[in-house]
Amino acid sequence: MARPGLRADLRAALHRAKETGQRVVRDRIQVQINGGVQIVCIAVDPVTEGKEIAYGIVSADRGPIRAQDDGLGAGVLDSPDATVQQIERELQETKERLQSTIEELETANEEFRSSNEELLSVNEELQSTNEELETSKEELQSVNEELQTVNNELSTKIDELDRANSDLNNLFQSTQIATIFLDRNLEIRSFTPAVTKLFNLIPSDRGRPLTDIVSRIDYPDFENDMRRVSAGGDVAERSVSVADGKGHYLARILPYHAANNAIDGVLLTFVDVTNIVAAEEQQKVLAAELSHRVKNTLAVVSSIAERTLPDDQTKKDLIGRFQALGHTHDVLSQAGWTEAGLLDLILMELSPHAVGDGANLQINGPPVMLKPQAALFLTLVIHELSTNAAKYGALSVSDGRVDVSWSITGDDPPRLELRWKEEGGPKIDGLAKRGFGTELIERGIRFELQGDAKVETVNGGLQCRIDIPANPQHLTFRSPRDRQSVEEAAS
């Protein structure tokens, strides 16, 4: 902003004041003003105010403005010495200005050098940053590719989940099994439309306790069973009916397992078994009718034999066999013609021969259930043995005793071994004559039940050993859950 003539001296004075921190004065400075030349004097004073340093500049005119063609200092420079002094002073001032300029240039060079170093450092940092950015860019590209892969997999999973949800929704809408999902507080999570036949449920009932909903089923322990299963109890399964008695359901209460296999509620299912119950009732009626007709047929055959055959032992034996078949038929009818217990059949044949408290009979063995064919045939076998014992063997005398025992042996496949042993009866030297009973036992066991049977005398008493394989068509082996109850029943 200073005029050209003042600019160099002012710069030199400011620089010297900054370097020395003292007042600097410049005199006889020629400044061009309005076409003339003005002689001025300037002084630069450092001014300290707190931590900041300012510089005060004071200028003073030296005489009036002179024309440029006037001889400067014509009145002053009137001697050679004065001219030399003036020239020397101007030279000194020029040297000082040059020195100041040099110093300023050196300072500027140092600042430029420092700035250049800083720029180089900044450039290196920028290059390093650029490399890091390139690395980050590559990492971002890799992450982006991974995200795209994950996104594709997620999209596939979402599609599969949507498809699974759609399948479940269609299953829920189409299934006829009433199903209810409850949380740990027995509040409704979801249900199938078939539930509305048993509970007055609407879609807005989700989140409400099921115990607050009116039901049409007759299930007094419903809430207790749900809370027990929710607390970790066993699965509850009950046969329930509708209040009006026109419907029957199989109710099952199962624990609802979360992803970590923890119990997070209960699952209720109600299977409509009305038709099955009706069919079972009809089957019972038909079985009862069939049983009645079979019993009538046996009675007719027994009556025919009674009136046709002569009164001898053969007639009594034949009628006795018919009666044994009739008793077995009654036992099977009570069980719905599914199976009969071996113990029940043996007790049925031997009970009439018990003396007093039944000390002459010893019956012992694990639970074994016989199919109808095996039950009927083994009843005939026991009947033959008991009838023979009552006529000729241990049951024909008061001191005689019959021991019947059976056991399950082997594993692959298991077998039923039945032992008939007579003691204390009339001594038998041997089986000289093989009658119908012996043939029935030995051959019948072999052909009817694919087993082995042997009748023999040991120490003067009759013994019979029967070995039958575990054929599902003939018998069922059950684990001896309570052996004492079997022995009590036998006694």
Residue pairs with C-beta under 8 A, 6 or more apart in sequence:
2 10
3 31
3 32
3 33
4 32
5 29
5 30
5 31
5 32
5 37
6 29
6 31
6 40
6 42
6 59
8 97
8 101
9 26
9 29
9 42
9 93
9 97
10 26
10 42
10 44
10 57
11 100
11 101
11 104
12 26
12 96
12 97
12 100
12 101
13 24
13 25
13 26
13 42
13 43
13 44
14 44
14 55
14 57
15 100
15 103
15 104
16 24
16 44
16 96
16 100
17 23
17 24
17 44
17 45
17 46
17 55
18 46
18 55
19 103
21 46
22 46
23 43
23 44
23 45
23 46
24 43
24 44
25 41
25 42
25 43
25 44
26 41
26 42
26 43
26 93
27 41
27 62
28 39
28 41
28 62
28 89
29 39
29 40
29 41
29 42
30 37
30 38
30 39
30 72
31 37
31 38
31 39
31 40
32 38
32 68
33 65
34 65
35 67
35 68
36 65
36 66
36 67
36 68
37 65
37 66
37 67
37 68
37 72
38 61
38 65
38 66
39 61
39 62
39 63
39 66
39 72
40 59
40 60
40 61
40 62
41 59
41 60
41 62
42 57
42 58
42 59
42 60
43 57
43 58
43 59
43 60
44 55
44 56
44 57
44 58
45 55
45 56
45 58
46 53
46 54
46 55
47 53
47 54
47 55
47 56
48 54
66 72
71 77
73 82
73 86
76 82
77 83
77 86
172 179
172 190
172 192
172 193
173 192
173 193
175 192
175 194
176 194
176 272
177 192
177 194
177 269
177 270
177 271
177 272
178 191
178 192
178 194
178 195
178 197
178 198
178 249
178 268
178 269
178 270
178 271
178 272
179 191
179 192
179 194
179 195
179 267
179 268
179 269
179 270
180 188
180 190
180 191
180 192
180 195
180 199
180 210
180 267
180 268
181 188
181 189
181 190
181 191
181 256
181 265
181 267
181 268
182 188
182 189
182 210
182 226
182 230
182 256
182 265
182 266
182 267
182 268
183 189
183 256
183 264
183 265
184 230
184 263
184 264
184 265
185 209
186 209
186 210
186 211
186 223
186 226
186 227
186 230
186 266
187 207
187 208
187 209
187 210
188 201
188 205
188 206
188 207
188 208
188 209
188 210
188 213
189 206
189 265
190 206
191 199
191 201
194 270
195 201
195 270
197 216
197 247
198 215
198 216
198 217
198 242
198 249
198 270
199 210
199 213
199 214
199 215
199 216
200 213
200 214
200 215
201 213
205 213
210 226
210 268
211 223
215 222
216 242
216 243
216 244
217 240
217 241
217 242
217 243
217 249
217 251
217 270
218 240
218 241
218 242
218 243
219 238
219 240
219 251
221 238
225 236
225 238
225 253
226 236
226 253
226 266
226 268
228 236
229 235
229 236
229 253
229 254
229 255
229 266
230 255
230 263
230 265
230 266
232 255
232 263
235 252
235 253
235 254
235 255
236 251
236 252
236 253
237 250
237 251
237 252
237 253
238 250
238 251
239 248
239 249
239 250
239 251
239 273
240 248
240 249
240 250
240 251
240 270
241 247
241 248
241 249
242 248
242 249
246 274
247 272
247 274
248 272
248 273
248 274
248 276
248 277
249 270
249 271
249 272
249 273
249 274
250 270
250 271
250 273
251 268
251 269
251 270
252 268
252 269
252 270
252 271
253 266
253 267
253 268
254 266
254 267
254 268
254 269
255 263
255 265
255 266
255 267
256 263
256 264
256 265
256 266
256 267
257 263
257 264
258 264
283 336
284 336
287 333
287 336
287 337
288 333
291 329
291 330
291 333
294 329
295 326
295 329
295 330
298 322
298 325
298 326
298 329
299 326
301 322
302 319
302 322
302 323
305 315
305 318
305 319
305 322
306 315
306 319
309 315
309 318
317 387
317 436
320 383
320 387
321 380
321 383
324 349
324 379
324 380
324 383
325 376
325 379
325 380
327 348
327 349
327 379
328 340
328 345
328 348
328 375
328 376
328 379
329 376
331 340
331 344
331 345
331 348
331 375
332 338
332 340
332 372
332 375
332 376
337 372
338 372
339 369
339 370
339 371
339 372
339 375
339 476
340 369
340 370
340 372
340 375
341 367
341 368
341 369
341 370
342 365
342 368
342 369
342 370
342 378
342 406
342 475
343 363
343 365
343 367
343 368
343 486
343 489
343 490
345 370
345 375
345 378
345 379
345 382
346 363
346 382
346 404
347 363
347 489
347 490
348 379
349 379
349 382
349 383
349 386
350 361
350 363
350 382
350 386
350 402
350 404
353 360
353 361
353 386
353 389
353 390
353 395
353 402
354 360
354 361
355 398
358 491
359 401
360 394
360 395
360 400
360 401
360 402
361 401
361 402
361 404
362 401
362 402
362 403
362 404
362 405
362 490
363 404
363 405
363 490
364 404
364 405
364 486
364 487
364 490
365 404
365 405
365 406
365 407
365 418
365 486
366 406
366 407
366 408
366 477
366 478
366 479
366 480
366 483
366 486
367 478
367 479
367 480
367 481
367 486
368 406
368 408
368 416
368 475
368 476
368 477
368 478
369 475
369 476
369 478
370 378
370 474
370 475
370 476
371 472
371 473
371 474
371 475
371 476
373 448
373 473
373 474
374 448
374 449
374 468
374 474
374 475
377 444
377 445
377 448
377 449
378 449
380 440
380 444
381 440
381 441
381 444
381 445
381 453
381 466
384 437
384 440
384 441
385 420
385 437
385 441
385 462
385 464
386 395
386 402
387 437
388 437
388 462
389 395
389 396
389 400
389 402
389 422
389 425
389 462
390 396
392 425
392 426
392 428
393 400
393 402
393 422
393 425
393 426
393 428
393 461
393 462
394 400
394 401
394 402
394 422
394 423
394 424
394 425
394 461
394 462
395 402
395 422
395 425
396 425
396 426
397 424
397 425
397 426
399 424
400 422
400 423
400 424
400 425
401 422
401 423
401 424
402 420
402 421
402 422
402 423
403 419
403 420
403 421
403 422
403 423
404 418
404 419
404 420
404 421
405 418
405 419
405 421
406 416
406 417
406 418
406 419
407 416
407 417
408 414
408 415
408 416
408 417
408 477
409 415
409 417
413 469
413 470
414 470
414 477
415 467
415 468
415 469
415 470
416 466
416 467
416 468
416 469
416 470
416 475
416 477
417 465
417 466
417 467
418 465
418 466
418 467
418 468
419 463
419 464
419 465
419 466
420 462
420 463
420 464
420 465
420 466
421 458
421 461
421 463
422 461
422 462
422 463
423 461
424 461
425 461
425 462
427 460
427 461
428 457
428 460
428 461
428 462
429 457
429 460
430 457
431 438
431 455
431 456
431 457
438 455
441 453
441 455
441 464
441 466
442 453
442 454
442 455
444 453
445 451
445 452
445 453
445 466
445 468
446 452
446 453
449 468
449 471
449 474
450 468
450 469
450 471
451 466
451 467
451 468
451 469
452 465
452 466
452 467
453 464
453 465
453 466
453 467
454 464
454 465
455 462
455 463
455 464
456 462
456 463
456 464
457 463
468 474
468 475
470 477
480 486
